[in-house]
Amino acid sequence: MRFVHPDMGFQAETGLPGIQSIVIEEPRCFREIIGDIALQIRGEAGLSVLSEENQPVDMAKMAELLQDLLTFDINSRQLQAKIVSSLEKESVAPEHHMRTAELISALERHIDDLAFSFPCDIQCLKLSFPSILKAVGIGVRDEYEDRLEKLIDYMELIREFDREKCFFTVNFRTYFTDEETDLFMETIESHGFHVIMLEGCSHARRNRERRITIDKDLCEF
């Protein structure tokens, strides 16, 4: 994928050897580019463009902005919805359809038994497997001690249950050591994830890093 901004000359690309980073040392420019991405992910208009095979794509569908790298919630609403949808499809697959029907029937019978003495007839008006899934609160187990493992797993889950996306990380280098950064870059490159690292200041360049720098005078190199 390719990321560009009309006011800048850079072309940031994923899918090439190495990991793309953009170091933006001018605070206003840094703020505006991140804000522009955030607006478009929310479905609003923006200036920057994300493209795939030279065709612009909708950032609301194809991009994620990861700003809170320490406490971000792996159980995002969007991911939960995609997992529930996948479970719904599995529930009607030939190997699961009969058991799903038996489960719903057993639940209906149990409710009938519970209401046997009631002076009325009780109906299960909204009983279905999708409603059961929503009621039980499907979520990914979040017991990570390693924040990088959690971040990588999140990217893998998005790919598995949603689609291939471009992940924009914000100030990753502020939170993680050079050694952790090397491991992160090695992992996302081996998995083929699309990642662009946005940094507000320069750190030691890593071996796998392809860096674009915008300095305080807005000079690019």
Salt bridges, closest charged atoms under 4 A:
GLU13 OE2 - ARG2 NE 3.28
GLU44 OE2 - ARG42 NE 3.67
GLU64 OE2 - LYS165 NZ 3.29
GLU90 OE1 - HIS96 NE2 3.80
ASP142 OD2 - LYS150 NZ 3.19
GLU143 OE2 - ARG141 NH1 3.75
ASP162 OD1 - LYS82 NZ 3.85
ASP162 OD1 - ARG163 NE 3.42
ASP162 OD2 - LYS165 NZ 3.21
GLU164 OE2 - ARG159 NH2 3.01
ASP178 OD1 - ARG173 NH2 2.94
ASP178 OD2 - ARG206 NH1 3.55
ASP182 OD1 - ARG206 NE 2.87
GLU189 OE1 - ARG208 NE 2.96
GLU209 OE1 - ARG173 NH1 3.78
GLU209 OE2 - ARG211 NE 2.85
